[in-house]
């Protein structure tokens, strides 16, 4: 993969052989975000889990204390009183069966998170092929299948992020924007690591956090010493 001049220049500031402390890594990552837009800072966590085994799956959600810096658009599948509650709680879109053809046939995807009441999962299930690959399917483990739509919407708008293993057993989660202070990014990062440590599968043998990297959207990654995070 070819990198531009800015990336290569920024990469010189990172000692690839070094495992940094959290505060050092975050200070460095802020300096590496040199794009003309406010870059997202992401954490990439390689685990010792094997996601092919059900008892080694990791999936959950956590509210970052300082949010993600992104305005999140929430779609809620609900009916009657729950639909009214969702609208009052600040959902960007609320609907039921009538949204299925709009999403399926018209390719409407102007939302970032989908919440559904349990009785609507039969309807939402028909959209599995569209929402699944995009990571938008509501899930009880991440708190997006719930009767408490008010809390779900409030958490999401406050900066709730989902974490889950990808096919290579790595977790990718945004922890804020380059414009955040070092303290805000460190708080968000520590909150995320705390949640992931709590989610450690009992069946796992060996090292849990294999490598932890923080990186801006367009810049190189900085490795954090995983031993100090356990």
C-alpha positions as CSV (number, residue, x, y, z in Angstrom):
1,X,0.0,0.0,0.0
2,X,1.4,3.4,-1.1
3,X,1.4,6.2,1.5
4,X,1.5,9.9,0.8
5,X,4.2,12.4,1.9
6,X,2.3,13.5,5.0
7,X,1.9,9.8,6.2
8,X,5.6,9.0,5.6
9,X,6.7,12.2,7.4
10,X,4.4,11.4,10.4
11,X,5.6,7.8,10.5
12,X,9.2,9.0,11.2
13,X,8.0,10.2,14.6
14,X,6.9,6.7,15.6
15,X,9.4,4.1,16.9
16,X,7.9,0.9,15.5
17,X,9.9,-1.2,17.9
18,X,8.7,0.7,21.0
19,X,5.6,-0.2,23.1
20,X,4.4,3.2,24.5
21,X,2.6,4.0,27.7
22,X,-1.1,5.1,27.1
23,X,-0.4,8.8,27.8
24,X,2.6,8.9,25.5
25,X,0.8,7.1,22.7
26,X,-2.2,9.4,22.8
27,X,0.0,12.5,22.8
28,X,1.9,11.1,19.8
29,X,-1.3,10.1,17.9
30,X,-2.7,13.7,18.2
31,X,0.5,15.0,16.6
32,X,0.2,12.4,13.8
33,X,-3.3,13.6,12.8
34,X,-2.3,16.1,10.1
35,X,-5.2,15.8,7.6
36,X,-7.2,18.8,6.8
37,X,-10.3,17.3,8.5
38,X,-10.8,16.4,12.1
39,X,-9.6,12.8,12.0
40,X,-11.1,10.0,14.1
41,X,-8.8,8.3,16.5
42,X,-9.3,4.5,16.6
43,X,-8.1,1.7,18.9
44,X,-7.2,-1.6,17.3
45,X,-7.0,-4.4,19.8
46,X,-5.7,-7.8,18.7
47,X,-6.9,-10.5,21.1
48,X,-5.8,-14.1,21.8
49,X,-9.4,-15.2,21.3
50,X,-10.6,-17.5,18.5
51,X,-13.9,-16.1,17.4
52,X,-14.8,-19.4,15.7
53,X,-15.6,-20.8,19.1
54,X,-18.8,-19.5,20.6
55,X,-17.3,-19.4,24.1
56,X,-14.5,-17.1,22.9
57,X,-16.7,-14.5,21.3
58,X,-16.5,-10.9,22.5
59,X,-19.4,-8.5,21.9
60,X,-20.7,-5.6,23.9
61,X,-21.1,-1.9,24.1
62,X,-19.8,0.9,26.4
63,X,-20.6,4.6,26.7
64,X,-17.4,6.6,26.3
65,X,-17.3,9.5,28.9
66,X,-16.5,12.1,26.3
67,X,-18.5,10.7,23.3
68,X,-17.0,10.0,19.9
69,X,-17.2,13.5,18.5
70,X,-19.6,12.2,15.9
71,X,-23.3,13.0,15.5
72,X,-25.0,9.6,15.5
73,X,-28.3,9.1,13.6
74,X,-30.6,6.6,15.3
75,X,-33.3,4.6,13.6
76,X,-35.8,2.9,15.9
77,X,-38.2,0.1,14.9
78,X,-41.2,0.4,17.2
79,X,-45.0,0.7,17.2
80,X,-47.6,2.6,19.1
81,X,-46.6,4.0,22.5
82,X,-43.0,2.8,22.0
83,X,-42.7,4.6,18.7
84,X,-44.0,7.8,20.4
85,X,-41.5,7.3,23.2
86,X,-38.6,6.9,20.7
87,X,-39.6,10.1,18.9
88,X,-39.8,12.0,22.2
89,X,-36.4,10.6,23.2
90,X,-34.7,12.1,20.2
91,X,-34.6,9.2,17.6
92,X,-33.9,10.6,14.1
93,X,-36.2,8.1,12.4
94,X,-39.0,5.9,13.8
95,X,-41.0,3.3,11.9
96,X,-42.1,-0.3,11.4
97,X,-42.9,-2.5,8.4
98,X,-43.2,0.5,6.0
99,X,-39.4,1.0,6.3
100,X,-38.6,-2.5,5.0
101,X,-39.1,-1.8,1.3
102,X,-37.4,1.7,1.7
103,X,-34.3,0.0,3.0
104,X,-34.4,-3.2,0.9
105,X,-35.4,-1.7,-2.5
106,X,-34.5,1.9,-2.4
107,X,-31.2,1.4,-0.5
108,X,-32.0,3.9,2.2
109,X,-29.3,3.8,4.8
110,X,-29.2,7.4,6.2
111,X,-28.7,6.1,9.8
112,X,-25.7,4.9,11.9
113,X,-27.4,2.8,14.6
114,X,-30.6,0.7,14.6
115,X,-32.6,0.1,17.8
116,X,-35.6,-2.3,17.9
117,X,-38.2,-3.3,20.5
118,X,-38.2,-7.2,20.8
119,X,-41.6,-7.5,19.1
120,X,-40.2,-5.8,16.0
121,X,-37.3,-8.2,15.5
122,X,-39.4,-10.4,13.1
123,X,-39.7,-7.4,10.8
124,X,-36.1,-6.3,11.3
125,X,-35.0,-9.9,10.6
126,X,-36.2,-9.5,7.0
127,X,-33.5,-6.9,6.6
128,X,-30.7,-9.1,7.8
129,X,-29.0,-9.4,4.4
130,X,-28.8,-5.6,4.2
131,X,-28.1,-4.6,7.8
132,X,-26.0,-7.6,8.8
133,X,-22.9,-7.0,6.6
134,X,-22.9,-3.3,7.6
135,X,-22.9,-4.2,11.3
136,X,-26.3,-2.5,11.8
137,X,-28.4,-5.4,13.0
138,X,-29.8,-4.7,16.5
139,X,-28.5,-7.1,19.1
140,X,-29.5,-7.7,22.8
141,X,-25.8,-7.9,23.8
142,X,-25.2,-4.3,22.6
143,X,-28.4,-3.0,24.1
144,X,-30.0,-2.3,20.8
145,X,-32.9,-4.8,21.2
146,X,-34.8,-3.4,24.2
147,X,-38.1,-2.1,25.5
148,X,-36.3,0.8,27.1
149,X,-35.9,2.8,23.9
150,X,-35.3,6.1,25.9
151,X,-32.2,4.7,27.6
152,X,-30.9,3.1,24.4
153,X,-31.2,6.4,22.4
154,X,-29.7,8.5,25.3
155,X,-26.7,6.1,25.6
156,X,-26.1,6.1,21.8
157,X,-26.3,9.9,21.5
158,X,-24.0,10.2,24.6
159,X,-21.3,8.2,22.8
160,X,-22.0,4.6,23.2
161,X,-19.8,2.4,21.0
162,X,-20.0,-1.3,20.1
163,X,-17.1,-3.6,20.2
164,X,-16.8,-7.0,18.7
165,X,-14.3,-9.4,17.2
166,X,-13.8,-9.2,13.4
167,X,-12.8,-12.3,11.4
168,X,-9.2,-11.8,12.3
169,X,-10.0,-11.6,16.1
170,X,-9.3,-7.9,16.2
171,X,-11.6,-5.2,17.8
172,X,-11.7,-1.8,16.0
173,X,-13.4,1.0,18.0
174,X,-13.3,4.8,17.6
175,X,-12.2,6.6,20.8
176,X,-12.8,10.2,19.7
177,X,-11.5,12.9,17.4
178,X,-8.0,14.5,16.9
179,X,-9.5,17.7,18.2
180,X,-10.2,16.1,21.6
181,X,-7.8,16.8,24.5
182,X,-5.2,14.2,25.5
183,X,-7.2,13.7,28.7
184,X,-10.5,13.1,26.9
185,X,-8.9,10.6,24.6
186,X,-7.1,8.8,27.5
187,X,-10.4,8.7,29.5
188,X,-12.3,7.2,26.5
189,X,-9.5,4.7,25.8
190,X,-9.3,3.5,29.5
191,X,-13.1,3.2,29.6
192,X,-13.0,1.0,26.5
193,X,-10.1,-1.1,27.7
194,X,-11.9,-1.6,31.0
195,X,-15.0,-2.9,29.3
196,X,-13.0,-5.2,27.0
197,X,-11.0,-6.6,30.0
198,X,-14.4,-7.3,31.8
199,X,-15.6,-9.1,28.6
200,X,-12.6,-11.6,28.6
201,X,-14.0,-15.0,27.9
202,X,-13.6,-17.5,30.7
203,X,-12.6,-20.2,28.2
204,X,-9.6,-18.2,26.9
205,X,-6.1,-19.7,27.7
206,X,-3.0,-17.6,27.3
207,X,-2.6,-13.8,26.7
208,X,-5.8,-11.9,26.2
209,X,-4.6,-8.6,24.8
210,X,-2.0,-9.5,22.2
211,X,-1.4,-6.0,20.8
212,X,-3.1,-2.6,21.2
213,X,-2.6,0.2,18.6
214,X,-4.1,3.7,18.4
215,X,-4.1,5.5,15.1
216,X,-5.7,8.5,13.4
217,X,-7.8,7.9,10.2
218,X,-5.0,8.9,7.8
219,X,-1.9,8.3,9.9
220,X,0.3,5.6,11.2
221,X,-0.5,3.5,14.3
222,X,1.2,3.8,17.7
223,X,1.6,0.6,19.8
224,X,0.7,0.6,23.5
225,X,2.2,-1.9,25.9
226,X,-0.7,-4.5,26.3
227,X,0.8,-5.9,29.5
228,X,0.2,-2.6,31.3
229,X,-3.5,-2.7,30.3
230,X,-4.4,-6.1,31.6
